[in-house]
Every structure is written in structure tokens, then in C-alpha cells.
Amino acid sequence: MKTQIIYLILLIFTVSCNTTTKKQTTTQDTTNQAKTDTLAVYSAEEVKAEALRAWKAYKKYAWGYDVLLPLSKKGYNWYQESLGISPFDAYSTLAVMGLAEEAKEIEKYALSKDWNQDVYVQVFEVNIRILGGLLAIYDHSQNPKILEKAIDFGNRLLPAFNSPTGIPYHSVNLKTGKTSGDKGKGKGEVVNVAQAATYLFEFGILSYYAKDPKYYQAAKKASKAVFERKSKIGLPGDYINVETGKWTNNWSYLQAGMDSYYEYMFKSNFLFPDPEIQKMWAYSLGKINEYYAEDYQGKRFYACVNMHTGKIVKRSMSLYDAFFPAVQALHGDIENAEKNMATWDWLWNKYELLPTRYLYEADSIEYANSELNPEIIESAYYLHEITGKQKYLQMIDKYWRDMKKCCRNEVAFHAVEDVRTKKAKDYLATYFFAETLKYFYLAAVNNKVFDFNDYVFNTEAHPFKRSYFDKEKAKEYLGIE
Ligand code: DMJ
């Protein structure tokens, strides 16, 4: 434990913050206090009961399918064959909630899976959900047969990285290793930056457990390939050709399509400190603050800019970029995290849910749907843990009540077509199990049940215990110099 704390202090200092560690350790006590003092908010038990209800609905109506359609009460698959994604995303949440029987059932299901499926899968999506999910099952259960499944699955993703740049193609066939675009169509040579470089975390864990650097090295090559192609002013574009290494679009932002590229450059260092990646993160954070951040009409926003000029091309925010206050807070930049969070909370209050994309200059909605996404809850949870301020728990309480009011039906929860009308949409995304329910639960549960400082989450909220990963062994197993 002592080693962990010393490591955390060193890491955060290296990445350029000089106050985080102090805040994290001192606020832990405040947070415990805040949680016991809180009587007026929703309870962890309530979230657990809702999670169990939704999970039972998935099992009753959609078992074996990727997702539950909660209005028509049936299952739906992403591809022509099912990958059975929901259970992989649900496991770590059910386990954290202490629902051991349900978690065990998923572990058995994972063991029954044969990944030799003739289906083209999107590398990014299955990495964060299935590989991340399998690794979380292994982390929790320590069942070596689960690790074999994870290694098998990881091996089936690796052929996607055999491109001239090392950036993965969009999709790969799990059986043949052939690459393609979405659902087997086209070449898949153009990907967004999140699809290009969101692998350091899961591939790092896989390398660690398999004692084989090839996974982490493939992920690192992809992240470096994106970073090294930054413009003269230091910004990446948003779409890139994996064969030529040329940008196919020159916008730069924090929104979906770029979000987890940044997230993993930061978070992977908590498990596997890598000086090269740390430098990339410190540089990138500087550019985010320099070019994306703007104070507009008294609020903090992060705009879309041109990667070559830094000029703003669109004043918009997508609900996915609400992950960033969590990153800022974990980095120790509390001031910017709080300003950013305040803007998200303002937008939530305007509509009672977040629209998928909002244009803040025009004060209008671009995409009105809302899909039970977790990011705003994630950020409020981090801020509550790190600052100990009660107002963040109260925000989460409001999000919980609104989501229940607008998205709960007789079997589970559903998305909405339009945040203005709240018209129900027949879809329950797999990340609702992995992320949304987990953050709601963790924000309300006593810190003795789950200590925030002991864990780091992948972008799909699968938690990994920091102390399981020995930093010296990590250098060897991941090939970090
Ligand atoms: C999740 O699948 C992941 O967090 C991903 O990185 C982007 N956002 C969705 C949920 O909104």
C-alpha cells in the first residue's frame, strides 16, 4: 500500500501536477464523512435494486444477444452473429455491487464463449467492452481459464494492427483475421482517433498478465503514430488513413471520436508508467488548454478547432466530452475540472438529460437523442471523491432522479429520442450496465466497500486494482524502457 501511495505521488508529479496527491489523500476522509452525513440523497441500495431489475430483464428477454430492447422486450445484435456483449459489460458492476451469483453466472458464460466466429467486429468497441470486460472478470475472479479467453480474444484483434502505420483498421474478422470497414464493408482504412488509439490500457493489462509485450507494444505504436502526426501547432486531426498516415479531416476536439485517445494517454500511466506516454500526455494537455478551452458567456467550453490554425470551427459540445472533468480532476487541475463540470450541470438542468450534441453559440440542439450515457455522472463522481464537496453528490442525486423519471420503464431503462419531448427509444446500451449504473452506485456507497484511490477505470468503467500491477514487472512484461 505504501509503495502504491509513493508511486502515485511520483506519477502525478511527473505528469506535472503538484497538488493532486495531497488532495486525494486528504479528501478521502472528507468524502467518507460527506457520505455518512448525507441523508437526503438516493441510496446505493436503490441503484443496486434497479441494476438487478434491469439485468433480470436482459436475461429474460435478451439473453445471448448483444443488447436488450426494453420497449419491445427482445434482444438485438450489433452484427449478423451475436457476441453477447451486455454480460461482459455487466460483470464488473454486478461484482462491485456484491451480486456474486449473477457475476458467477457471467463468468461461466464467458468460459462457454468460442471466439472463433466468422464476424467482422469494430476493434475499438470490442476492445473496451469485451476485452476490458474479460480482463475485469479475470481481475476479480483470478480464474486462469478466463485469462486464456482474454488472451485468445486479444490475439484475434492483433491482425487489425498490421497496417503500414501500426494504427488498426476499423474492423477485423475474429476467425480469419481479415480487416475491413464497418460490418465487413470496405477496407476500413479511415478511422477516427479514438478508434486508432484507445488500446494502451487493455493491451497493457493483457501484456502484463500474458507476460508478453506484443500487445502493449502494438497499442503504443498506434498511439505514437497518431501523436507524431500532430500539426505544426501540436494538434492531432480527427480522422486518419491507417495506410498512408495522412489526416483525412482536420478538426480537433475532445468529443466522441477523439475522447478516449486523450483519456488513455493519461490513465494507462496509473497502471503502467511509461515516460514516453507521460510526455505525450503532458504535451497534449497543454494543447487542449491552449486551443480547445474557451470561456464563452461566463461559462467554460471546449470547442472544435482547426488542427493547423487552432481557430474555432464549431462551438459545440457532445455529451461524451463530459468525461473530461474527471480526467482534469484526477490530474489535479481542480479549478478547470470544476469550471467544466459546472457547464455540464447547467446543460443538464436545461433539458433534464443531456442531448447528444448541443451548439452553445447558437443555443440550439444538434442531436436531441440521449442514450443513458455515463460521462456526466462519472465526472461528478470523481469530483465528489477528489474534492469531497457535497454539491457533486447532490448533482448525481438529481441525475439519478431525472434518469429514473425519464428513462425507466416496467422492465428496465431506455434511451430517449429527444430530450425535449422525452419520447422513449427502444434501446438499452451495454455501457448502461458497465458505466452508468456503476458510477451511480459507487458515488453513493460507503468508501469502505469501494476505495476510489485503489482503482483505475478503463473507458468503459471496468475497474482495475492498482496494487495488482507491480511497476518493475510491468516494465519487463510490457517492454517499457
Ligand atoms: C462508452 O462506450 C465509452 O466510455 C466510450 O469511450 C465512449 N462513450 C461510451 C458511453 O457514452
Residues whose N, C-alpha, C, O or C-beta is under 5 A from the ligand:
A	BS01	DMJ	S260 N373 P374 Y431 T459 E460
